[in-house]
Amino acid sequence: MPAEQTAYRAGFASLVGRPNAGKSTLTNALVGSKVAITSSKPQTTRHTIRGIRTTDTSQLVLVDTPGLHRPRSLLGQRLNDLVRETLLSVDVIGFCLPSDQRVGPGDTFIARDLADLHRVRRVPVVAIATKADAVSRDRLAEHLVAIDQLGDWDAIIPCSATKGDQVEEVADLLSSYLPESPQLYPPDQITDESTLVHIAELVREAALEGVRDELPHSLAVQVEEIVPREDRPGDSPLSDVRVNVFVERSSQKAIIIGRGGSRLREVGTEARRGIEELLGHRVHLDLHVKVAKDWQRDPKALDRLGF
């Protein structure tokens, strides 16, 4: 008698957590390719990013969200609203709690939000102890106990996205909560993020490295245009990519540009590598740094920048 075939599952999982909880790194590890930018700076993710993991038994669409936090600006408020809106439409939630940090007020704040959501819409929540490789076994055990005491979770699992430990198990666990469904995306697609957004994110990632802690919140990037060079041979295309980097103050502009433009050249070199890999051909990257005073608190500026 042939073995009973398991029904195919497909659906959406949202990774949530406070800023710098390892959500983007875990998203990339689960997908097996870089679809979300990562940085040691908190609140790197500014919009929901869908990474798609397709196997023979399931298609897990991962929605990486901005970190939930107590907002200090209109941008922060809009990012929190975006996360909550996302949570209302997914099939399972992965609550990321970094093992190298104690469970704190930020985690409690999110746990309350998730408990409220559970009352409105009974969505499963899996608590994920991220960065498990960064601590000893005893410390990890303490962390898992603290997570268990924080709320009523459907499951708790530790993992290390950077080392690959338990990543497959996290994927299988999240997928087990998905509904029976055919594939939602083509099997070879790994993200639904637009090329323009992806390019802007690559530039922002490069610009975030090595800057002061307060600057990431003030940094926004917008792609102005991508223009293919008409005089190029078909086997060696080249595109001009024009990108604007916005900051809130002149002093921040000076930091991004650096002495004699040295810092901006570094940003351009690093970002260009990723953009050329994304587009599949050479690019000339034209970066301009502009001041948009207090854009995080200006509704019109936020609208123009896509928030």
ZAMARGU-4260 file (C-alpha; in steps of 0.2 Angstrom, whole numbers, plus 5000, padded with zeros to 4 digits):
<rodrens>
0) 5000/5000/5000 | 5008/5017/4995 | 5012/5029/5009 | 4999/5043/5011 | 5006/5059/5003
5) 5007/5074/5014 | 4997/5089/5008 | 5007/5104/5002 | 5007/5119/5013 | 5010/5137/5008
10) 5007/5154/5018 | 5015/5169/5027 | 5026/5170/5042 | 5030/5186/5050 | 5046/5188/5060
15) 5044/5201/5074 | 5055/5207/5088 | 5063/5222/5095 | 5076/5231/5085 | 5092/5221/5082
20) 5085/5205/5087 | 5092/5196/5072 | 5076/5195/5061 | 5084/5200/5044 | 5099/5188/5047
25) 5087/5174/5050 | 5076/5179/5035 | 5091/5178/5024 | 5097/5161/5032 | 5079/5153/5030
30) 5078/5159/5011 | 5096/5154/5008 | 5100/5170/4999 | 5102/5189/5004 | 5085/5197/5003
35) 5085/5209/5018 | 5099/5220/5023 | 5108/5217/5039 | 5117/5229/5051 | 5123/5230/5069
40) 5113/5246/5070 | 5096/5245/5077 | 5080/5248/5066 | 5089/5244/5050 | 5073/5237/5042
45) 5061/5251/5037 | 5048/5241/5027 | 5041/5223/5026 | 5052/5212/5015 | 5046/5196/5008
50) 5058/5181/5007 | 5052/5165/4999 | 5058/5148/5004 | 5051/5134/4993 | 5053/5115/4996
55) 5045/5099/4990 | 5032/5100/5004 | 5030/5119/5008 | 5032/5137/5002 | 5036/5148/5017
60) 5034/5167/5013 | 5044/5176/5026 | 5039/5194/5030 | 5053/5203/5039 | 5047/5218/5048
65) 5054/5233/5056 | 5058/5231/5075 | 5043/5235/5086 | 5048/5249/5098 | 5041/5264/5108
70) 5041/5277/5094 | 5050/5294/5096 | 5045/5301/5079 | 5031/5300/5066 | 5042/5288/5056
75) 5043/5276/5071 | 5024/5277/5073 | 5022/5273/5055 | 5034/5258/5056 | 5025/5251/5071
80) 5008/5253/5062 | 5016/5244/5047 | 5021/5229/5059 | 5004/5228/5067 | 4995/5228/5050
85) 5007/5214/5044 | 5003/5203/5059 | 4984/5204/5055 | 4987/5195/5039 | 5000/5181/5042
90) 4997/5163/5046 | 5011/5161/5059 | 5022/5173/5069 | 5040/5170/5074 | 5044/5181/5089
95) 5063/5184/5089 | 5072/5186/5106 | 5091/5187/5105 | 5100/5175/5117 | 5114/5187/5120
100) 5103/5200/5128 | 5092/5198/5143 | 5073/5198/5141 | 5068/5216/5144 | 5055/5229/5143
105) 5055/5229/5124 | 5051/5211/5123 | 5037/5213/5136 | 5030/5227/5126 | 5029/5216/5111
110) 5023/5201/5120 | 5008/5211/5126 | 5005/5216/5108 | 5005/5198/5103 | 4994/5193/5117
115) 4981/5206/5111 | 4983/5200/5093 | 4980/5182/5099 | 4963/5188/5107 | 4958/5196/5091
120) 4964/5183/5079 | 4971/5167/5085 | 4987/5166/5075 | 5001/5154/5081 | 5016/5162/5089
125) 5033/5153/5089 | 5046/5161/5101 | 5063/5160/5093 | 5079/5162/5103 | 5091/5170/5090
130) 5110/5171/5091 | 5111/5155/5101 | 5129/5153/5096 | 5134/5169/5105 | 5131/5162/5123
135) 5135/5147/5133 | 5124/5132/5135 | 5119/5137/5153 | 5115/5155/5148 | 5105/5149/5133
140) 5095/5137/5145 | 5091/5152/5156 | 5086/5162/5141 | 5074/5149/5136 | 5066/5148/5153
145) 5064/5167/5153 | 5056/5166/5136 | 5044/5153/5142 | 5039/5164/5157 | 5036/5179/5146
150) 5020/5172/5137 | 5010/5157/5131 | 5019/5152/5115 | 5014/5138/5103 | 5032/5133/5103
155) 5050/5139/5108 | 5066/5135/5098 | 5084/5141/5098 | 5094/5144/5083 | 5109/5153/5076
160) 5107/5160/5059 | 5125/5165/5056 | 5131/5147/5060 | 5116/5138/5052 | 5112/5129/5068
165) 5093/5124/5069 | 5089/5135/5054 | 5081/5120/5045 | 5071/5116/5061 | 5064/5133/5062
170) 5059/5133/5044 | 5050/5116/5047 | 5042/5122/5063 | 5035/5138/5055 | 5029/5128/5039
175) 5020/5116/5050 | 5007/5130/5055 | 5004/5135/5037 | 4987/5131/5029 | 4986/5117/5015
180) 4988/5127/4999 | 4997/5126/4982 | 5012/5137/4979 | 5009/5156/4980 | 5025/5161/4970
185) 5035/5153/4956 | 5047/5140/4964 | 5063/5149/4958 | 5057/5166/4966 | 5066/5171/4982
190) 5058/5189/4985 | 5044/5200/4979 | 5054/5216/4983 | 5056/5228/4968 | 5073/5231/4960
195) 5072/5250/4965 | 5068/5246/4983 | 5082/5233/4983 | 5095/5245/4976 | 5090/5258/4989
200) 5092/5246/5003 | 5109/5240/4996 | 5115/5259/4997 | 5108/5261/5014 | 5116/5246/5020
205) 5133/5252/5014 | 5130/5269/5021 | 5126/5262/5038 | 5142/5253/5041 | 5154/5263/5053
210) 5143/5278/5056 | 5138/5285/5073 | 5123/5277/5082 | 5111/5292/5080 | 5114/5293/5061
215) 5104/5277/5055 | 5088/5284/5060 | 5091/5300/5050 | 5096/5291/5034 | 5084/5288/5020
220) 5088/5282/5002 | 5079/5284/4986 | 5083/5279/4968 | 5080/5293/4956 | 5082/5283/4940
225) 5091/5269/4931 | 5096/5273/4913 | 5104/5260/4902 | 5119/5267/4891 | 5113/5267/4873
230) 5130/5266/4865 | 5135/5250/4874 | 5138/5233/4865 | 5124/5220/4868 | 5137/5208/4877
235) 5143/5222/4889 | 5129/5233/4895 | 5131/5247/4907 | 5118/5257/4917 | 5118/5274/4926
240) 5110/5272/4943 | 5107/5289/4951 | 5103/5288/4970 | 5099/5301/4983 | 5104/5299/5001
245) 5094/5310/5013 | 5099/5315/5030 | 5091/5328/5042 | 5106/5340/5046 | 5121/5347/5037
250) 5133/5339/5051 | 5126/5322/5046 | 5129/5326/5027 | 5147/5329/5032 | 5148/5312/5040
255) 5142/5303/5025 | 5153/5312/5013 | 5168/5311/5024 | 5185/5320/5022 | 5187/5325/5003
260) 5173/5313/4999 | 5182/5298/5005 | 5167/5290/5015 | 5155/5292/5001 | 5167/5284/4989
265) 5168/5269/5001 | 5149/5268/5001 | 5148/5269/4982 | 5161/5255/4980 | 5152/5243/4992
270) 5135/5247/4986 | 5140/5245/4968 | 5145/5227/4970 | 5128/5222/4977 | 5119/5232/4963
275) 5129/5224/4949 | 5126/5207/4956 | 5107/5211/4957 | 5106/5218/4939 | 5118/5206/4931
280) 5129/5220/4923 | 5141/5234/4926 | 5134/5250/4933 | 5140/5268/4936 | 5133/5273/4953
285) 5130/5292/4955 | 5127/5296/4974 | 5120/5313/4980 | 5119/5317/4998 | 5105/5329/5002
290) 5098/5337/5018 | 5079/5335/5021 | 5077/5344/5038 | 5068/5333/5051 | 5060/5321/5038
295) 5056/5308/5051 | 5043/5320/5058 | 5037/5328/5042 | 5021/5319/5035 | 5024/5326/5017
300) 5043/5321/5017 | 5038/5303/5024 | 5026/5301/5010 | 5038/5307/4997 | 5051/5294/5004
305) 5039/5280/5003 | 5035/5278/5022
</rodrens>
